[in-house]
Amino acid sequence: MVGIIYRTFDEPRDYERGIRLARVGDLVVSKSGVFEASLTTMTFGRVWLQSGSDSLARSLRIEIEDSRRTMLFLTDWHSVPIIQSGTNFGARDVVSFGQNTSHFQRSFGPTDWTAISLPPGDLEAAVHGFLGSDIGDPSGSLWGKPAVEHLTRLRGLRYELSRLISSGEKTLQNPEVVRSLEQTLTAAMVACLTDRIESSRAPGGLRHQQIMRRFGDWLNANSNRAVYIKEVCTALGVSAATLRRCCEEHLRMSPMQYLWLRRMNLVRRELQQKNLRTTVTATAMNFGFWHLGRFADEYRSLFGESPSSTLARRPA
């Protein structure tokens, strides 16, 4: 089966819901401007590819389940580095997230990324078949900085497949052609994930990763209200200093700044909800903003419009 779907977005919530190769949430815009994003999803036999592009600095949370094995890389050699799971992640890097793991990602401007995934067991079988070795514990994430020729080949295949599918190339109707290209993609993926691989990169290691996972889980469980540093630290059983180190490592901002940005994004999301009877004042106060004049100024600075304009534009 071969197919391609291209979608564009002007709201972060719709964009995060469209990402197929992982469960993505908590997308928090952190810089003013017009949010624009796109997703290109390709199905190619047993291989899935998805490329995304988003225009503003933001943070988000990636949750990996126990289904498909996914590898992430930035789409081209000129991509601006991001922070992935507490470490610098640039155009030379790849990562395959372990099963049942959770990761924060932070960008600082326009970002273009690509993810490729295989069904459960396919990557492990391919590594064993090509190299006669094992890839290791599927719950462990694999970080790599493969040789330039390996990553160049993978990027080239991604562009070529997009071109072939978009143009309606008739050769793709032949099952053997599809199987051959599927194997070629798998081999390129294996080459990148078995060359110069590390099990971990983040300076805080596993402990900080676990704290950030609990932080994300707790925020998800309290997503409809404002939360503050003291109650977060109490709930997680960590000191404010430890939480600050974890957030600065994984988000490149303090927990106070992140929680403020989260509250602003939650206000915007609620003002956009269809059929919800509310006012700007009620929504702002529900998320802990008591100085309404300052709130309105900061909202306009972050999102490029007044909160009343957001409310007026929501679907009927």
N, C-alpha and C positions, 0 to 999 in steps of 0.2 A: 504494500500500500504506500502510495506517494501522495503528499499533499502539502499545501502551504496556505497559511492564513496570516494576513497583515492587518494590524489594528492600530489606531492612534487614540490617545487619551489626553484630556486636559484636567483630569482630577486624579490625585495620588491614590485614592481609595480604589478606583476602577482599575488603575494600572497594577497595583499589587494583587488584586484579585485575578488579573489576567495571566500572571506568571505561573507557568504550568509545571516546571521542573522541580519545584520545591514549594513549600507552604510559606508564603511571605506575608508579613504583617508589620504593624507598628511603623509604617512609613511616615517619618517626621521631616517635613521640609524645614531647612535651617537657614535659607537665604532668600531674600526678596527676589521677585521676578515672576514671569509667567511660566507656569508649569506646563511642559509639553513632553509627551512620551510616546513611544511606539514599541510594539512587539511583533516580531516575525517568528512564527512557529512552523517548523517543517517536520513532517513525519516521513521517515525514509526507511521502510522495512521495520526492523526492530529498533532502529536508532531514532531518537527524537533530538531535534535541535531547536533551541529558542534563542533569539538575539533580542536584546532590549536596548533602548536608548532613552535617557531622561535628562532634562535640561537644567535642573537646579541641584545645589548642594542638599543632601538629605542623609538621613540614617534609616535603616530598616533592619528587620529581624528575619533570618532565614531558619526555618525548621525543616530538618531532613527526617523523613520517616524510614520505614524498613522496606520500601519498595524498590524503585530503580536507583542505580548508582549514577551519580551526576558529577560531571567535571565542569568547572567554571574557569573562564579566562577572559581578559579584556579583548575587545574585538579586533583592534589593530595596534600597530607598533607605536602610534602616536598618542595612545590613550593616556590620560592623566592618572597617576596612581591613586588608589583608594586605600582605606583601612579595612582589612578583612580579618575578623576574629582577633583583633588586637595587634595585627602586624601590617607593615607596608606591603601592598600588593600592586605590582606594576605590570607593564606590558610583557615582561619576560616570565611572569609567574603563572602557574596553574594550581588548582586545588580540587581534590575530590573529597567531598564531605563524607564523614562516616555516618552510618545509619543511626537513627535516633539521636541526632545531635542538634544543637541549636547555636546560631552564630549571629552576631551583630555585624553590620557593614556600614561604613561611613564614606560618603563621597564629598568632594569639595567644589563641584561644578558639573558641567555636562559629562555624562558617563555612558559608555557603550560597552556592553558585555555580551558574551555568548556562553550558553550552557549546552552540554551534550550529555545525553543519558542513555543507558542500556538497561534492559530488564534484569531482575535479580539473578545473580550468578553468571551473567554473560561476560562481564568484565573479568571476573576471576578465572572463568574458563578460557578466555582469550589470552590472558597473561600466561596461564599454564601451557596453552597450546603453542604460543609463539616463543616463549622463553624457557618453558619447563620449570617454572618457579611459581611460588604463591605470592599473592598481593598482600597477605596479612589479614589481621582482624578486620572484618567489615565495619565494625563500630569505630575504627580509627580513621581520622582524616589524613589524607596524603597531600603534602605540599611539595611542589617541585619547581625548579627553574631549568626546564629542559634545554637541550641544545637548540640553537637558533633554527637549524634546518628542520627539526621536528615540529616546532611550533609554526614555522612558516608554512610547512606542508598542511598542517591542520587548518590554519586560517585560509589557505588557498582552496582547500576542499570545501570549506564552508561557503565561500563566495561562489565557487563553481556550481555547487549543488543548488544554491539559491537561484543562480542564473538559469540552470537547466529546468528547474521546476517552474519558475516564473514564465519561461518562454514556451512551456508546454511541449518540451522535447519528447518526440515520439518514442525514442529508444527507452525511455523510462517506463513504457508500457510492457517491456519485456521483463519477466520475473528474474531471469538470469543476470540481466544488467543491474537490476535493483540489488540482487544478492551480492554481486561483485562489488558494487559501490559501497554497500553496507559493510562488507568485510574490509574494504580499503579504509573507511572511516574508523572502524574499530581498531585496525592496526595503527593508524595515526594516533588515536587516543591512547592506546597502550604504550606507544613509543614515548609520549609526553609524560605518562604517569609512572614510568619505570626508569626515568633518567634523572639523576640528581634529586632524589626524593628525600624528604624529611618527614618525621611523624608529628612535629610540632614546631611552631615558630614564636608564638606569643611569649614575651618576657615573663609574664606572670604565670605561665604554664596552665596546668589543668585546674588548679584551685581557682584562679580568676575566671577561667572559662565556666566553671561550675557556678560561681557566684553570679555571673552575667546571665546564665541560663535561668537560675532561680529568680533573678531580677526581672527578666522578661516574662516569665510565667506569672509572677505576682502582679505585674502591670496588666497583663492580659485579664487576670481575674478581677481587676479593679479598673477596667477600661472606661467605665461610665462616670467617673468622678475624679476630682482633683486629689492628688496624693503628694505627700511632702517627705522630706528627707528623714525626719525622725521616725515616722511610722514605717518607712521602707526599711531602715536599718534594724528596727525592732523585729519586723516580720522576717528578715533574712538572717538575723542573728549575727550581724557584722557591724563593725564600727564605721562611723562616718568617713574616717580616713581611708579605710580599706575600700569602701564603696567608691570614694573619689578616685583612688588609684585605678580601680577596675574600669570606671567610666572613662577616665582620661586615656587609658590604654586602648579600649575597644571603640570608643566614640569620639575621642579627641576633644572632649568637653567635660565640664564638671557635671555631677548628677543634678545639681540645682539648675544649671542651664538646660540640660536635657529635659527635665521635668517641666520647666517653663515652656519650652518649645512644644512638648507633647500636649500640654494644656491648650496652647494656642491652636494646634492642629485639631484637637478634639472639639474645640468651639467651632472651628470652620466646618468640620464634618457634620456636627449637629445642625448648624445653620443651613446646610445643604440638604438635609433629609426631607424627602418627599412626605407630604401629608402630616408633618409634625407641627403642631400648634405651639409656637414659642415666640419670644421676642429676643432682641439682641441683649437687652439688659438681663433678662432671666437666664439666658444661656451663659453669658459671661459670669454672672454671679454663681451659677451652679458649678462652674469650674474654678472658683476661687478668685476671680478678678473683681476687686471691690472699688478700685479707682477707675471709674468707667471712662473718663476722658483720656487717661493715660493708656488704658486698654485699647481704645479706639485708635489712638495714634500708633501704638506698637503693632496692632493688627494690620493697619494700612501699610506700615513700613515693611512688614514681613510678607504680606500676600498681595500688595499692589492694589488693593481696593478696600473700601470701608466695610465693616461687618454688616451694615444695613444693605449695602449693595449685594453682598453674598446672599443674604436672606431673600432679597427681591428676585434674584436669579434662579432660585431653586425651582425644580419641576413642580407643576401644579398637581 
